[in-house]
Amino acid sequence: MTLLFGRRARLRWLHLILGGALLMPYFLAALVVVGSLRPSPVLFTSLPHQLVSFVCALPMAAVTALFAPARPLSVDAARALCDIPAGRQLADGPARTRQARVRTAVWYTTHLALGGIVSAMTLALSPLTPAFVALPFSETVRDSWIRLPEELDRPWILVLSPFAGIAVLLAVAGCAALAGALLAGRAPVLLGPTPEDRLAAAERRAADLAARNRLARELHDSVGHALSAVTLQAGAARRVLDSDPEFVREALAAIEETTRRTVGELDSVLGLLRSDEEHGTAGTTGPALDALDGLLKRCGVPVSLTVRGEPGTVPAAVSREAYRIVQEGLSNALRHGGAGTAVELRITVLATDVEIVMDNPLPERPAAVRPGGGRGLRGIAERAVLLGGRARAGPHDGAWRLAARLPLRTDGQEKK
């Protein structure tokens, strides 16, 4: 009985009744057309006329289902009432291709056709069940509602009439269950994503993943640099705590400023993440080359800076990525060389690209690699490649050199 009257069966039955209700405007319009072609005083009670009108209504329904909004409405109804098998995916959004529109039209027409049949059976046959059950016990039912032919007015017929009523109800429920199962099985085929839908979804996921990777690099570069600087400054202050209180005060002030700035950047990136989740948008933000002086003062290592060209002419996106590359290069120098490592930084703005070269002495002994580290140089290379540039790092003339070249103009590049 669960198959016929369980929750799944009831929802699918309701879905079919909805299809019958949606069919009614088309059916009435077709009935008027058929009546105008073949006038008849019994138009609304003639079964042949009604069957012809039913058949003519289906193409009318199919035409309206070719419009793009028909698919999301059908998908919502199917998800809510059809109890689609687990793992079977339905498409999201309007149908934008011919293939998707044709599939939606086939689904919509099938839904309305089966819904019209099941609705008619439900309205016509379901009331017979209580009448047949009451037939042996009520003369009013026998005389007024159901007038049995004289040859059927037998006691054994009256005894069997309740079973006949139950059989009618089971037949209607069985037809509804079969039609509902048919629609549920066809839904993923007719309302499922087309290859174009899958491609568009994959592109959206790829764009979202790329945006989140950019934000992850922002967090890595900003927080990683701050932690490296704070760690070294705190260690240096601890070593001279008793002998040089002035240096300790300066180190604590630098730690305070670094952490305050990093918390602000962290809030900004997390705000972008929350905005992405709410609005489905992605973006990047952060300091640019015009904030480089503050970075060099707080980085914890002595830096000799040489700038050629006009940094103010660098587009905003390139300027932000250049700032992050410098920041990560300083973090590497600080992490592997210590607070006394001298860094020589040269930034050259050319007509078509900006060049960043950073040199610092090689450490006398390899520094311990912190857990989870080792992503900085790879992040620098990824930043450069995303802008159409290149970056490399390694020993050069007895020093460690980081060199990056970023084009000033790329497709879709935002400008200052």
C-alpha positions in Angstrom: 0.0 0.0 0.0 3.0 2.3 0.5 3.6 2.2 -3.2 0.1 3.5 -3.9 -0.6 5.8 -0.9 2.8 6.5 0.7 4.3 10.0 0.8 6.1 9.6 -2.5 3.0 8.4 -4.2 0.9 11.2 -2.8 3.4 13.9 -3.9 3.6 12.5 -7.4 -0.2 12.2 -7.5 -0.4 15.9 -6.6 2.2 16.7 -9.3 -0.1 15.0 -11.8 -3.1 16.9 -10.6 -1.1 20.1 -11.0 -0.5 19.0 -14.6 -4.2 18.5 -15.1 -4.9 22.0 -13.8 -2.3 23.5 -16.1 -3.9 21.6 -19.1 -7.3 23.2 -18.5 -6.7 26.6 -20.3 -5.3 24.8 -23.3 -8.2 22.3 -23.2 -10.8 25.0 -23.0 -9.2 26.9 -25.9 -9.1 23.8 -28.0 -12.7 23.0 -27.1 -13.8 26.4 -28.4 -11.8 25.8 -31.6 -13.3 22.4 -32.1 -16.8 23.7 -31.4 -16.4 26.5 -34.0 -15.4 23.9 -36.6 -18.1 21.4 -35.7 -20.9 23.1 -34.0 -22.8 20.8 -31.7 -25.3 21.4 -28.8 -23.6 18.7 -26.8 -20.1 20.0 -27.3 -19.2 20.1 -23.6 -20.7 16.6 -22.8 -19.7 14.8 -26.0 -16.8 12.4 -25.2 -15.5 12.4 -28.8 -15.4 16.2 -28.9 -13.6 16.2 -25.6 -11.0 13.6 -26.7 -10.4 15.7 -29.9 -10.0 18.8 -27.8 -7.6 17.0 -25.5 -5.4 15.9 -28.4 -5.5 19.4 -29.9 -4.5 21.0 -26.6 -1.2 19.2 -26.3 0.5 20.9 -29.3 -0.6 24.3 -27.9 1.1 23.4 -24.5 4.2 22.3 -26.3 4.6 25.6 -28.1 4.3 27.6 -24.9 7.0 25.4 -23.3 9.5 26.4 -25.9 10.0 29.8 -24.1 13.1 29.9 -21.8 11.3 30.4 -18.4 9.3 27.1 -18.8 12.3 25.0 -17.7 13.0 26.5 -14.2 9.2 26.4 -13.4 9.1 22.7 -14.4 12.3 21.9 -12.6 11.0 23.5 -9.3 7.8 21.5 -9.5 9.7 18.3 -10.3 12.1 18.7 -7.4 9.4 19.5 -4.9 6.9 16.8 -5.9 8.4 14.1 -8.1 10.9 12.8 -5.5 13.7 12.5 -8.1 16.0 9.5 -7.4 19.2 10.5 -5.5 22.2 11.3 -7.7 20.0 12.4 -10.7 20.7 16.1 -11.4 18.3 18.6 -12.9 19.3 21.7 -14.7 19.3 25.2 -13.2 18.2 28.3 -15.0 16.3 29.0 -18.2 16.6 26.9 -21.3 18.9 28.8 -23.7 19.7 26.3 -26.4 17.3 24.6 -28.9 18.1 21.2 -27.5 17.1 22.3 -24.0 13.9 24.0 -25.2 12.8 20.9 -27.1 13.5 18.6 -24.1 11.5 21.0 -21.9 8.6 21.0 -24.3 8.5 17.2 -24.4 8.5 17.1 -20.6 5.9 19.8 -20.2 3.6 18.1 -22.8 4.0 14.7 -21.2 3.3 16.1 -17.7 0.1 17.8 -18.9 -1.0 14.8 -20.9 -0.6 12.3 -18.1 -1.8 14.9 -15.6 -5.0 15.4 -17.6 -5.7 11.7 -17.8 -5.0 11.0 -14.1 -7.0 14.1 -13.0 -10.0 13.0 -15.1 -9.8 9.5 -13.6 -9.5 11.0 -10.1 -12.5 13.3 -10.5 -14.7 10.7 -12.2 -13.9 7.4 -10.5 -12.8 8.3 -6.9 -16.3 9.3 -5.8 -17.5 5.8 -6.9 -15.6 4.2 -4.0 -17.7 5.6 -1.1 -20.8 5.1 -3.2 -20.1 1.4 -3.9 -19.1 0.8 -0.2 -22.4 2.3 1.0 -24.5 0.6 -1.7 -25.4 -2.5 0.4 -26.3 -0.4 3.4 -28.3 2.6 2.0 -31.4 2.4 -0.1 -31.0 6.1 -0.9 -27.6 5.4 -2.6 -29.2 2.5 -4.5 -32.2 4.5 -5.6 -30.8 7.9 -6.1 -27.1 7.8 -6.8 -26.4 4.5 -8.4 -29.3 2.9 -10.3 -28.4 -0.6 -11.0 -29.9 -2.3 -14.0 -32.6 -4.8 -13.0 -30.5 -7.8 -14.0 -27.8 -6.6 -11.6 -30.0 -5.9 -8.7 -29.1 -9.1 -6.9 -28.0 -9.7 -3.3 -24.6 -11.0 -4.3 -23.9 -7.9 -6.4 -24.6 -5.8 -3.4 -22.3 -7.9 -1.2 -19.4 -7.5 -3.8 -20.0 -3.8 -4.4 -17.7 -2.5 -1.5 -14.9 -4.6 -3.0 -15.6 -3.2 -6.4 -15.4 0.4 -4.9 -12.0 -0.4 -3.3 -10.8 -1.9 -6.6 -11.7 1.3 -8.4 -9.7 3.4 -5.9 -6.7 1.0 -6.2 -6.9 1.2 -10.0 -6.9 5.0 -9.9 -4.0 5.0 -7.4 -2.1 2.5 -9.4 -2.4 4.5 -12.6 -1.3 7.6 -10.7 1.7 5.8 -9.2 2.7 4.4 -12.7 2.4 7.8 -14.3 4.3 9.5 -11.5 7.1 6.9 -11.7 7.3 7.5 -15.4 7.6 11.2 -15.0 10.2 10.9 -12.2 12.3 8.5 -14.4 12.2 10.9 -17.4 12.8 14.1 -15.4 16.7 13.8 -15.4 16.7 13.0 -19.1 14.3 15.8 -20.2 15.1 18.4 -17.5 18.7 17.4 -16.8 21.6 19.7 -17.8 22.6 19.7 -21.5 26.3 19.7 -22.5 26.1 23.5 -22.8 24.7 23.7 -19.2 27.5 21.5 -17.9 30.1 23.6 -19.7 28.7 26.8 -18.3 28.5 25.4 -14.8 32.2 24.2 -15.1 33.2 27.7 -16.2 31.4 29.2 -13.2 33.1 26.8 -10.8 36.5 27.5 -12.5 36.1 31.2 -12.2 35.0 30.9 -8.5 38.0 28.6 -7.8 40.4 31.1 -9.5 39.0 33.9 -7.4 39.3 32.0 -4.2 42.9 31.0 -5.1 43.7 34.7 -5.6 42.2 35.5 -2.2 44.2 32.6 -0.7 47.4 34.1 -2.1 46.5 37.4 -0.7 46.1 35.9 2.8 49.3 33.9 2.4 51.4 36.8 1.3 50.0 39.3 3.8 49.7 37.1 6.9 52.9 35.1 6.1 55.0 38.3 5.7 53.5 39.8 8.9 54.2 36.7 11.0 57.8 36.4 9.7 58.5 40.0 10.5 56.8 39.8 13.9 58.7 36.6 14.8 62.1 38.0 14.0 61.4 41.4 15.7 60.1 39.6 18.8 63.2 37.3 18.9 65.6 40.3 18.5 63.8 42.2 21.3 64.0 39.2 23.6 67.7 38.9 23.1 68.4 42.6 24.1 65.6 42.9 26.6 67.9 43.8 29.5 70.6 45.7 27.6 68.8 47.9 25.1 65.3 48.9 26.3 65.0 51.5 23.5 65.4 48.9 20.8 62.8 46.7 22.5 60.3 49.7 22.5 60.9 50.2 18.8 60.5 46.5 18.1 57.2 46.4 20.1 55.9 49.4 18.2 56.8 47.8 14.9 55.0 44.6 16.0 52.0 46.6 17.0 51.9 48.4 13.6 52.4 45.3 11.6 49.7 43.3 13.4 47.2 46.2 13.1 47.8 46.6 9.4 47.6 42.8 8.8 44.3 42.5 10.7 42.9 45.3 8.5 44.0 43.4 5.4 42.6 40.1 6.8 39.3 41.8 7.4 39.3 43.1 3.9 39.9 39.7 2.3 37.4 37.9 4.6 34.9 40.5 3.6 35.5 39.7 0.0 34.9 36.0 0.7 31.6 36.8 2.4 30.6 39.0 -0.5 31.4 36.2 -3.0 29.2 33.7 -1.1 26.3 36.2 -0.9 26.4 37.6 -4.4 28.4 35.1 -6.4 31.0 37.8 -7.3 34.7 37.7 -7.0 37.3 40.4 -6.8 40.7 41.3 -5.4 41.8 44.2 -3.3 44.9 45.2 -1.4 47.8 47.7 -1.3 49.6 48.6 -4.4 53.0 50.1 -5.3 52.1 53.5 -3.9 52.1 51.8 -0.4 55.6 50.3 -0.9 57.4 52.8 1.3 55.3 51.7 4.4 56.0 48.1 3.6 59.8 48.7 3.4 59.8 50.5 6.7 58.0 47.7 8.5 59.6 44.7 6.7 62.3 44.1 9.4 65.3 44.1 6.9 67.3 47.0 5.5 66.2 47.6 1.9 67.9 49.7 -0.8 65.2 50.8 -3.2 65.8 52.0 -6.8 62.8 53.1 -8.9 63.0 53.9 -12.6 60.0 55.2 -14.5 56.6 56.2 -13.2 54.9 53.7 -10.8 51.8 55.8 -10.9 51.2 54.8 -14.5 51.0 51.1 -13.7 47.4 49.7 -13.9 45.8 48.9 -10.6 45.7 45.1 -11.0 49.4 45.0 -12.0 50.3 47.4 -9.2 48.7 45.2 -6.6 50.3 42.0 -7.9 53.7 43.8 -8.0 53.3 44.9 -4.4 52.5 41.3 -3.3 55.5 40.0 -5.2 57.8 42.4 -3.4 56.2 41.6 -0.1 56.7 37.8 -0.6 60.3 38.4 -1.7 61.0 40.4 1.5 59.4 37.6 3.5 61.7 35.1 2.0 64.7 37.3 2.6 63.6 37.8 6.2 62.8 34.1 6.8 66.0 32.7 5.4 68.5 35.5 6.0 67.4 37.0 9.3 66.8 40.6 10.4 70.2 41.8 9.3 69.9 40.7 5.7 70.5 43.6 3.3 68.1 43.6 0.3 68.6 45.5 -2.9 65.3 46.1 -4.7 65.0 47.6 -8.2 61.7 48.4 -9.8 61.7 49.6 -13.5 58.5 50.7 -15.2 59.0 50.4 -19.0 56.7 51.2 -21.9 55.1 47.7 -22.0 55.8 46.1 -18.6 57.2 46.5 -15.1 60.3 44.7 -14.0 61.0 43.8 -10.4 64.5 42.6 -9.3 65.4 41.8 -5.7 68.8 40.6 -4.6 69.8 39.5 -1.1 72.8 37.5 0.2 72.6 33.7 0.3 72.4 32.4 3.9 75.5 30.7 5.3 73.4 27.7 6.3 70.0 26.6 5.1 67.1 27.9 7.2 64.7 25.6 8.8 61.6 25.3 6.7 58.5 26.1 8.7 55.5 23.6 8.6 53.1 24.4 5.8 55.7 26.7 4.1 57.2 26.6 0.6 54.3 28.2 -1.2 55.7 31.7 -1.6 57.8 31.3 -4.7 55.1 29.2 -6.4 52.6 32.0 -5.5 54.8 34.6 -7.1 55.1 32.5 -10.3 51.3 32.1 -10.4 50.7 35.8 -10.0 53.0 36.6 -12.8 51.6 34.0 -15.1 48.0 35.1 -14.5 49.0 38.6 -15.8 50.8 37.1 -18.8 54.2 37.7 -17.3 56.9 35.5 -15.8 59.0 35.2 -12.6 62.0 33.2 -11.6 64.1 32.9 -8.4 67.4 31.3 -7.6 71.1 31.9 -7.0 72.7 34.6 -9.1 76.3 35.8 -8.9 76.7 34.7 -5.2 73.3 36.2 -4.1 69.7 35.1 -4.2 67.8 36.9 -7.0 64.1 37.2 -7.5 63.1 38.6 -10.9 59.6 39.2 -12.2 58.3 40.9 -15.3 54.7 41.9 -15.6 53.0 43.3 -18.7 51.2 46.6 -18.2 48.3 45.7 -20.5 46.4 42.5 -20.6 42.9 41.6 -21.9 40.2 42.9 -19.6 42.9 44.8 -17.6 41.4 47.3 -15.1 43.1 50.7 -15.1 43.7 53.3 -12.5 
